[in-house]
Amino acid sequence: MVTNQSQHISQQFEKELQDIRSQVLAMGGLVEQQVQNAMEALVNGDADLARSVISGDDEINKLEVSIDEDCIQIIAKRQPTASDLRLVTGILKTITDLERIGDESVRIARMALNLSEKDRPKKNYRELSNLGNHVRGMLRDALDAFARFDVDTALRTAREDREVDAEYESILRQLITYMMEDPRAVTRVLDMMWSARSLERIGDHAHNVCEHVIYLVEGKDVRHLSVEKMEKVIKGEQD
Amino acid sequence: MVTNQSQHISQQFEKELQDIRSQVLAMGGLVEQQVQNAMEALVNGDADLARSVISGDDEINKLEVSIDEDCIQIIAKRQPTASDLRLVTGILKTITDLERIGDESVRIARMALNLSEKDRPKKNYRELSNLGNHVRGMLRDALDAFARFDVDTALRTAREDREVDAEYESILRQLITYMMEDPRAVTRVLDMMWSARSLERIGDHAHNVCEHVIYLVEGKDVRHLSVEKMEKVIKGEQD
């Protein structure tokens, strides 16, 4: 049934779906840039760049609302079923996660603003910066998986989330030690801690995007499953 | 057009929509209970209750997935338009926020577990407890607004979020002072800080639910607007 219906979709409808996908990828590109700029602002103490991240969030919010409207228009007008409907609802979920990644970038940029006025021991930023690169890689791969409907990449990327969590935990432990050793540094270290937390959350959202990709390609809802279970479900070995 | 279409909806369809709404409210009730239990576990150092919150999250996740499936089934089968379609997509968004409130409750429960083994100065918990009550009130009102399609309650509740944020900021400042005064208390105070953060996030999600209610009743997307702008948009004074 799926294939029959897919074959009979009008070209116009195909084009509309294609347009929405391009818009999601454009939004994803912007969000990725926001994460990168927020991290640069943080690491280099660049207050201007931090401010541009904060003001740039508006565009991402607008994109979310407009893609959302387009999706609902398509549902109302084209009444898609099966895989097309999954694509549209999968996109609705994906843009929610992208928008929240945008919000976390703003949080990091706010911390960058605070920190730009304070003493900055380079060493800690190196580790935050590593975590930032890791998370940004996850986001890029998740968007790539979305662009190519690539379940393998989605699975591999979802798996990364655990490493990100471990990196985050290790940074956290280190920052706690700093706080205990130098109570005067508490507010500064807390700003770094919130930034690390935001990066960890961005990893979670990238992980969610991977789940949405798996859902819209395979029609299987793998949320709330471990990566091992996700793999089993995809291979049809569900128990 | 909206009214015409609504009038011609089959009784069966009406029943299906009604069922989904009831399920969302049941999910909301569970989530509210999780928040309450997590807070009780935190304030009373009740490790068993904390563990029950952590294991209880599974049921909420399953409800999210099942309501989600029902919504997509309804879209595919009934091809709703206008206000019915808004109801279904509004529900899809609402359950995402409810599920995330469930996640934050688990985070609080984890902190409660940590803290149950440590020294517990009652005073700080009183303030966290106040914040918890405030946020739980917001959640209850947001669900109430959803149950009764009540835009006024949604607006009033969305407005609360600012007070919650202010309360959170004040707790944060206080906790920072504690950390500076007693570096040995850093990990304990951090657990309280993460809990406060989770409460603040729950307030954000309750605020989002209010936006979804306004959207599904009024057909106006008020996300990313200040409460003042939301009011203007609803009154049709959009500039």
HADDOCK unambig.tbl for C-alpha pairs under 7 A between the chains (distance, minus, plus):
assign (segid A and resid 61 and name CA) (segid B and resid 224 and name CA) 6.76 0.50 0.50
assign (segid A and resid 76 and name CA) (segid B and resid 80 and name CA) 6.90 0.50 0.50
assign (segid A and resid 76 and name CA) (segid B and resid 81 and name CA) 5.09 0.50 0.50
assign (segid A and resid 79 and name CA) (segid B and resid 79 and name CA) 5.74 0.50 0.50
assign (segid A and resid 80 and name CA) (segid B and resid 76 and name CA) 6.90 0.50 0.50
assign (segid A and resid 81 and name CA) (segid B and resid 76 and name CA) 5.09 0.50 0.50
assign (segid A and resid 180 and name CA) (segid B and resid 183 and name CA) 4.82 0.50 0.50
assign (segid A and resid 180 and name CA) (segid B and resid 184 and name CA) 6.56 0.50 0.50
assign (segid A and resid 180 and name CA) (segid B and resid 186 and name CA) 6.62 0.50 0.50
assign (segid A and resid 183 and name CA) (segid B and resid 180 and name CA) 4.83 0.50 0.50
assign (segid A and resid 183 and name CA) (segid B and resid 183 and name CA) 6.17 0.50 0.50
assign (segid A and resid 184 and name CA) (segid B and resid 180 and name CA) 6.55 0.50 0.50
assign (segid A and resid 186 and name CA) (segid B and resid 180 and name CA) 6.60 0.50 0.50
assign (segid A and resid 224 and name CA) (segid B and resid 61 and name CA) 6.76 0.50 0.50
